[in-house]
């Protein structure tokens, strides 16, 4: 039991370090009047979106709380004898415990998103200002801002799961925490993704293509909305996504250890191992964040390696710590260490493969840029081809990882591999959340008219951020698949189903439904981006047409940025409801109306189809984006050329691929799996 308090202590340490870094960032100079004014507009828009989103979600959370209390806690849990629920003579077995855990997960995810957004919209101006002094100060400010998000996510996640386990000792109850995290993550990812891409498409299509304005030009009415969207989608959205994976992998592994274990004790070694591993990973991540440094004359390669040193260092420390713990704990087999190593290696392989297919340092992106010379259709076709090819390596890596983990530790190994992959999330998420801060800093530098040297430095950090964001998306997809697999295995255990036989017609029907859902989900989110972007495009055109001197950049003439922000906000919040309902209702309807076995087939079908579709969309979008950037470096005619216009079209199509629909599929897979785990006993 002492080990669990150590895990909580590691979580508290993460939150304390996050608070220290928050103070460290906010104590940095925030720039002159122009920088502060632009930063205030971004901050106001981002926090307004978050407030409106959380207001809508509050009602949704209350409804689910009541449903869980009535259908699960006083129906299923209340009929079982769980001695661990009774810590003294006053705590009854029957109570709304799953609903309370759900509420804790929802609040934890929302709080992590709020803190991450708060630091991102403060770190952007300070990064732009620090870039006046050099590249290393700017990197430290941006990276520390991302580290606040990363450490907050893992701190709240491990404290929440471990505390609930100590209180209730029931995997069915703590699954509610994962459900709460999933609920917020779904809407944060979908709503944030729609917001950011509606603004991005509007800013690019009208600003760059039609008006011929450069990136982040202050005359463009959608630029502020685009900057807001970077924070809404890539900070709050990504943070909520990985918070869900982090908590879900730990919960699934606990559930598997509990159901297949010979001794059902709260502090059984295999039960507490995922929480201990998470605690070791947190300490390793804190150390890793401290060694990220660079030089002022750093190239793109050296910048990338400055982050990799931190990530690799954290991974090595986590492996050493977990190996020592397993060796010291005599009741654990050392094969579990190789399972943890497998998870970390699979995550690294997926990240490296993603970098290869999305970075302009390598052949695939250069080929797309080359194809842009023959027009817009060639660019689109080339990007689709690269996206399809890019699924091969991640699929082999995930398949091999599942095989190795299962051979070493059965179903428990799959869950532990997911925990291993996510054990150093504190620093891997920091490198991902750093990107939007650097991107915003570049936009602020451009709009505020800072020295070209400052913009060059922020552009270097932004280019690095694009690479880390692309690899982060691949990592998020890979971790989502392993987490969903572990949750599906736990569902099979709680429903006493040993296997899902595709020769049974109901299982096959479920698999077909499951394979269909990611495509429907992607279609809904793509359509929502198209509709919201259409409104944004019309608004930008209207302002250029009706505000005298705006297009020409007349002195004192400013666009109505607030109007553009409001259009993206309203469009995204309205469109996120239907996908959320589908994700929650589908497993309940299939499990209840067809059979529990059909629901297992649905989960398997959704994981296979969703994984491939998410990888394809994320990598195709990332490749289009960097093909445009490669041309902007002066290749194939450079900016303003016909190949550049074709590449901008590819980038515009790819934006909702990589930042809306692809990432949203991650949430769909995990949310359906955790809903199945919680409601599974009702279907027996």
N, C-alpha and C positions, 0 to 999 in steps of 0.2 A: 504493500500500500504506500510505502514511503516514496517509491519511484514515481507514483502518480502525482504526488505533491511536487516532486522535482520537475515533472513535465509542466505543471501549472506555473512553477517558478520561472521556467524558461519562457513561457508565454508572457508573464508579467515583465520579465527582463526585456523582451522584444518591444512591448508597449512603452516601457521607460526609455529605451534607446530611440524609439520613434518620436517620443515627445521631445527628447533632447535634440534630435535632428530637425524637428519642426521649429524649435526655438532657434537653432543655429541658422537655418535658412531664412527665417523671417527677420533675423537681426542683420542680414546683409542689406546693403544700400538698394533701394528700389528704383533708382534712376531719377531723371529730371521730370519736369512737368508733363511733357509729351508722352514719355514712357508710362508714367503713372496714370495718365488719363486713359490711354488705350488699355492698360492692364485693368483699370476699374471697369471699363465696358465689358471686357471678357469675364471678369469675376462676377459682375452683376448678372450677365446672361446665364452663366453656368449655374450659379446658385439659384436663380429663379427657376431654371429648368428642374433642378433637383428638388426644390420645394414643391413644385406642381406635380412632379412624378411621385414623390413620397406621399402627397396628399391623396392621390388616386389609389396608391397601393395600400394605404392604411385601411380603407374600406374593404379591399380584397382580403387582406390579412385577417381582419375580424371575422369575415364570413368563413374562411378556411379554419380558423381557430374553433368556431362553433361546430363545424362539420366534424372535425377531428375529435372534439370532446364527446360528441353524441355518438358517432359511428364507431370510433376506435376505442377511446378510453373507457366509456361506460358500456361498451358492447363486447369488445374483444379482450382488451387488457383486463377489464374488470372481472372477466370470467376465469382468469388464470391465477395460479398461485405463485407469486413471485416474491420469495422471501426477502430478496434484496431491496424491495421497495419499502420495507419496514425498518427504518433506522431506530425508531423508538416506539413506545406504545401509542403514540398519537397519530402517526402517519398511516392512513388507510391505503390498502392496495388499490381500491377504486378511487380514481381521481383524474382530473384532466391533465395527466402528466405529459402525454404525447403532444397535446395542444400547447402546453406551456413550453415544451422543448421547441416546438415549431415557432412560437413567438420569439423565443430567445435567438433562434437561427436567423429569423427575418430581421430582428433588431440588430444583431451582430453584423449581418451583411450590409444593411443600410448604413450603419455607423461607420464601417470600414470605407464604404463608398463616399460618405460625407467627408471623412477626414482626408481621404486621398484627393478628392476634388478641391478641398480647402487649401491643401498645400500646393497643388498643381497650379492653381490660379494666382498663387503668391510667388511661387518659384519662377514663373515665366519672366516677369519683369526683372527679377533679381539675377536670373541667368543672362539676360540681355545686357544688364549693367555690368555684370562680372566679366562679360566678353570684352569689354573695353580694356580690361587689365591683362587679359590673356586667355588662352584656350583652357589651361588647367583649372583656373578659378571657376570658369563657366561650367566645365564638366563636373566639378565637385558640387556646385550649387544644384545643377540639374539632376545629378545622380542622387544626391542626398534627398531631393524632393521625391524621386522615385522610391528611395529606400524607406521613406516614411510610409508610403502605400504598402510596400512589400512586407515590412515588419508589422504593420497594423493588421494586415490580413492574417498572417500566421499567428500573431499574438492572440487576437480575438478568437480565431478558429480553435487553437489548442486549449485555451482556457475554457471556452464554451463546451467543447466535447468532453474534456476530462472532468470538469466540474459536474456536468450532468451525469456522467458515468459514476462518479463517486456518490452522488445523491441517490440515483435510481438503480444503477447496476442492471439495466434492462436494455438490450439492443433495440427492441421495438420502440421504446420510448425515445432513445437518443436519435433514432432515424428521423424523428420529427424535426430535430435541429437541421439535418440535411435538407429536409423538405422546405423549411423556412428559408434557408440559404438559397435553395434552387428557385423559389418563388421570386425573390428579389432579383436574383441573377438573371432570370428570364426577361423580366421587364427592363432591367438596366441595360442588358445587352441588346435587346430588340429595340427598345425606345431610343437608347443612345445611338445605336447603329443607324437607325432611320434618320435621326436628327443630323448626325454629322455628315452623312452622305447626301442628304437633301441640300444642305448648305454647300458642301464641297462641289457637287455637280453644278449647282447654280453659279457658284463663284468661278468655276473653270470654264463652263460653256459660254456664258455671256461675257465674263470679264476677259478671259484669255483669247478665246476663239473669235467671238463677235467684236468685242471692243479693242482687242489687241493690247490689253493691259498686262503688265508683268505680274508675277506671283506676289500676293499679299499687298497689292497696290491699294493705298487708302481711299482711292476714288471708288472702289468696288463695294457696293452696299452689302454684299454677302461675306466679305472678308472677316468681319467680327464674328458673325454666326459660324463661319468655318473654324475660326480659332476656338470658339466655345465648344464646337463639336468635337475637336481633338480631345478635350478634357472629358466631355460627356461619354464619348464612345470608348476611347483608349485608356482612360484612367478609371473612371467609375465602372464602366462596362467590363473591361478586362479584369479589374480587381474582383468584381462580384463573381465573374466566371470562375476564376481560379480559387476564390474563397470556397465556392461550392465544391470544386474538385478536391480541394484540400480536406475539407470536412467530410465529404462523401467517401473518399478513399479510406480515411481512418475509421469511419462508422461501419462501412462494409466489411473491413478486415476484422473489426471487433465482432460483428455479427457472425462472420464465418467461423472465427475461433470459438465463439460461444456455442454455435449449433453443432459443430463437428467435434468439439473437444470432449474428452472423457470426464473432465472435472469442470463444472460450471461455477467458477468462483470469480468474484469481482477483480481480484488481483492475480488471477492465473497468468503465468508468464506469456503465453501466446496471445492472451487477451490484451494485456497492457503494452506489448511490444510496439504496436503502431504508434501509441501515444509517446512512448519513450523515444522512438526513432524520430518523431516530429520534434520533440524537445532538443535532441542532439542536433538536428538539422537547423533549428533556430539559432543555437549558439554558433554553429559553423557559419551560418549566413551573416551574423553580426560581424564575425571576424573577417569574412570575405569582403563585406562592404567597406571595411577600413583600409583595404590595400588597393583600392581602385585609384590610380593616378595616371597622369599622362604628361607630355612635354608640349610646350607652345608650338614647336615645329612638327608636331605629330602628323603622320600620314593617316589615311583611312585605315590601313592595315594595323598600324600601331594603336590607333584609337580602339579598334575592335579588340585587339589583344589586351588592352588595359582593362576592359570589362571581363574578358575571358579569364584572365588571371584570377580575378575575384571569384568567378563562378567555379572554375576548376579547383581553386583553393578550398572553397566551401565544400565542394563535393568530396574531395580527398579527406578533409577533416570529418565529414559526416560518415564516410566509410570506416575510417579508423575508429571513431567513437562507437558506431554500431557494432563493429567487429569485437571491440573490447567488451562491450556490454553483453553480447551473446556468449562470448567465451567465459566471462565471469559468472553468468547465469547458467548454472550447470544443467538446468532442466530444458534448455533450448538447444536444438540441433544446430551445428554450425552451417548446415546447408542453407539456413535462412539468410546468412550473410550474402551468399551468392545470389539469392533472390533479390535482395536489396540492390546489389551491384547491377543485376540485370535491369532493374527499373531505371537506374541512373544512366546506364549505357544506352538503353532504348531511347530515352529522352534526348540524349546527346546526338544519337544518330538521326532522329527525326529533325532536330534543330539544324544539324549540318546539311541534311538533304534539302531542307527548306531554303537555307542560305544559298545553296548551289543553284537552285531553280529560280531564285528571286533576286539575286545580286547581279549588278552589271559588271562585276569582276569576272563572271563566268559566261560560258558559251550560250546557254539558253536565252538569256536576256539580250545578249548582243545579236542573236539571230532574229529575235522579234524586232529589234531596232532596225536591222537590215531589211526585214520584210516591209517596214514602214515606207521604204522608198517607192514601193509599187502601189501605195494607197491605203485607205482606211480598211477595206475588207481584208486585205492581206494581214494587216496588224491584228485584227480580231481573230482570224483563223489561226495565226501563229500562236497567239496567247492561249487559245483554247487547246491547241495541240500540246504546248508545254505544260499546261495545267493537268491534262490527262496523263502525260508521261510521269509527272511528278508524284503520282500516287503509288508508284511501284516500290520505291525504297521504304517509305513509311509503312506500307502494308507488310512487306517482308519483315521489317524490324518488329512491328507489333506482333505478328504471327510467331516469330522466333521467341520473342519475350514471353508470350503466353505459354508456349510449349515448354521452355526452360523452367519457368516459374511453376507450372503445373507438375512437371516431372519431379521437381525438388520438394514441393510442399503442397501438392494437390490444389484445390480451389483457394485455400488460404494463401497460397503463393501468389496468385493473381492479384489479390487485394494488397498483399505486402509489396509487390513490385510497383503498384500504383503509389503507395505511400513512399517507397524509395525514390521514385521519379520526382515526387513533389516535396521531398524532405528539405531541399534547399530552396524552396519557393521564395523565402524571404529575399534572396538576392536575385533570383531569376526574374521575379516580378518587378524588382527595382530596376533592372536593366530595360524592362519593357515599358514601365510607367515613366521612365526618364525621357523616352522619345517624344511624347506630346509636349512636355515642358520645353525641350529644345526646339521643337517645331514652332511652338508659340513664341519663343524668344526670338526666333528668326523673323516671324511675322511682325512682332513689335518693333524690332530693329528697323525693318523696312518702312513701316508706317510712321515711325517717329523720326525717320531721316538720320539715323546714326551713321557713323563713318563706314565706308565700304569695308574696311578691315574688320569691323565688328560683325557685319553681315557675313563675311567670309568664314569667320570663326563659328558663328551660329549655323551656317550652312554645313560646315564639317560635322558639327554635333548632330544636326538634323539628318544628314546622310547616314551617320552611324545609327541614329534612332530608327530610321526606316529599316535598316538591316535587323536590328534587335527586335523591332516590332514584327517583322515577317517571321523570324525564327520563334518569337514568342507565340505567334498564332499557331505554328506547327506544334510547339510544345503543348499548348492548351488543348489542341485537338487530340494529340496522343494521350495526354493525361485523362481527357474526358472519356476516351474509349476504354482504357484500363479501369477507370472508376466505374463506368457503366457496366462493364463486364463483371466486376466484383459485386456490384449491387444486384445484377441479374442472378449471379450465383447465390447470393444471400436470399433472394426471392425464392429460388428453387428450394433452399433449405427450409425456410419458414412455411412453405406450402407442401413440403414433403414430396417434391417432384425431383426424381433423380436425373432425368434427361428429358429433353424436348425432341420427340421423334418426328422428323419431317414426313415420314410415311403416314402419319395420322393426319387426316384431312383438316382437322381444326387447327393443328399446329401450323400446317402449311398456309392456311388462310390467314392466321395471325402473322406469319412471316411476311406474306405479301402486303398486308396492311402496314406492318412496321417499315418495310422498304419504301412504301409509298409516302409515309408521313414526312420524312426529310425534304422530299421534293415539293410537297404541298407547302410546308413551312417556308422553304426557300422562295417559292413562288409568291407567297403572301408578303414576305418582307421585301422582295425585289419590287413588287407592285407598289407597296407603300412608299418606297424610296422614289419610284417614278412619279407617283402622284404628288408627293411633297416637293420633289425637285421641280416639277412643273409649275407649282405655285411660286416657288422661289425664283425661277427663271423669269416668270411674268413680272414679279415684283422688281427684280433688278432692271429689267428692260424698262419698266414704268418709270423708275427713278432716273435712269439715264435720259429718258425722253422728257420728263416733266420738271426736273430740277435744273434750272439754267446754269451752265458752267461746270456741271459735275464731271462730265466726260473729259472736258478740256483741262480740268484741274485748276479752275479759277480760285484765286486767293479767298479764303474764308468760306468756301462752299464745301459742305460735308454731306455725306450720304445719311439716310435715315436708317442706321444700323439696328436700332431697337425694333423696327418693323420687320426686318428680315429675321431677327432672332425669334420674334413671336411667331412667325409663319412656320419655322422649323419646329418650334416647341409644340404648337398645336397639332401639326401634322403627325409628329412622331408619337405623341401621347395617345392620340385617337387610334392610331394604327396598331398599337402594341397589344390591345385587348384580345382580339380574336386568336392570334397565335398562342397566347397564354392559356386561353380556355381549351384549345385543342390539345395542348401538351398535357394538361391535367386530366381532361375528360376522357381522352382516348384509352389509356390503360384501364381506367375504371370500367368503361363501357365494354371493352373487349373481355376483360376478366369476368365481368358479371353476366354479359349476354351470350358469350360463346363458351369459354372455359378457362380455368387457370393455366392449362397447358397452352392454349392459344395465346394467352398473354405472354408466356415465355417465348413463344415463336415470334410474337410481335417485337419484343425487346431485342431478340437476336437479329431479326430483319432490319430493325432501325439502326442498330449499331453498325452492321456491315455496310448498308447503303449510306447511312449518314456519315460514317468515317470517310468513305471514298469521296462523297460529294463535298464534304467540308474541306478536305485536302485540296481537291481540284479547284474549288472556288477561291480559297485563300491564296494558293500559289499562282493561279492564273492572274488574279488581281494584283498580287505583288510583283509579278513579272512585267505586266503592262506598265505599272507605276515606274519601275526602275528602267524600263526601256525608254520611257519619256525622259527620265533624268539623264540617261546615257547620251541621248541626242542633244540635250541641253548643255552637255559638256563640250559641244562643238563637233560631235560626230554626225556624219550623214547630213550635213547642212546646218546643224545647230538650231537655235531658237528662231522661230519665225519662218522656217522652211516648210515645204510641203510634207516631208517625213515627220517633222515635229507636230504638225496639225493632225496627222494620222495617229501619232503616238498619244497625243492629248485625247483623241477619241477613245483609244484603247484604255487609257488610264481612267477616263470618265466611266466607261462600261465596267472596268475592273473595281472601281471604288466600292460599290455595294456588294460585289462579289466577296472582297477580302475583309471589309469592315462591317458588313451588316449580315448578309445571309449565311456566309461561311461560319463565322463565330457563333451565330445564334443557334446553329445546329448542335454545337457542343452542349448547350443548355438543354435542348430538347432531349438528347440522349440520356443525360443524367437525371433530368426531372422526371421523365417517364419511368426510369428505373427505380428511383426512390419512392415515387407514388405507388408503384407496384409492390415494393417492399412493405410499405406501411399498410396498404389496403389488402394485401395478399390474403391474410387470414379470413377476410370477409368472403372470399371467393371459394373457399374449401367446402 
